[in-house]
Amino acid sequence: MAQQPEPHQLQEWAEKLRHAFDRQSSRPGSGAGAPAVVTGDDGLQHYRLDELWQEIAYLGYHLHWSFESLLDLEHRDRRQLVRRVADLNERAWEEVRTRGST
C-alpha cells in the first residue's frame, strides 16, 4: 500500500498541476461541459485540469497508486484504466445486488 503523502507534498502536487494547466484552464470554453481536451495557443492538445483531477482521484482511490505514478501515465493509458476500474466496480456491485436479492 502506498505511503500517505505529507501535506506539503499535496500542496506541491497541486501547484505543479495548476502551473501546468493554468494557461489552458483560463481560456473560454474550459468550464463544465467543455471538451476534455482542448488545443492550446501552442497548437498542442491539453487536458482539462478538472478532468485530470477526477481521473487521478478515482484511480488513486481504487488502485492506491502514488500521485506521481498516476500523473506519469499517458492519457490513453489513464483513460483505459479508468474504464477498466469502472467495469470491475460495476461487476462487483452487480454481484452484491444479485446476492442481496436471493
Buried (B, 14 or more C-beta within 10 A) or exposed (E): EEEEBEEEEEEEBEEEBEEBBEEBBEBEEBEEEBEBEBEEEEEEEBBBBBBBEEBBEBBBEBEEBBBEEBBEBEBEEBBEBBEEBEEEEEEEEEEEEEEEEE
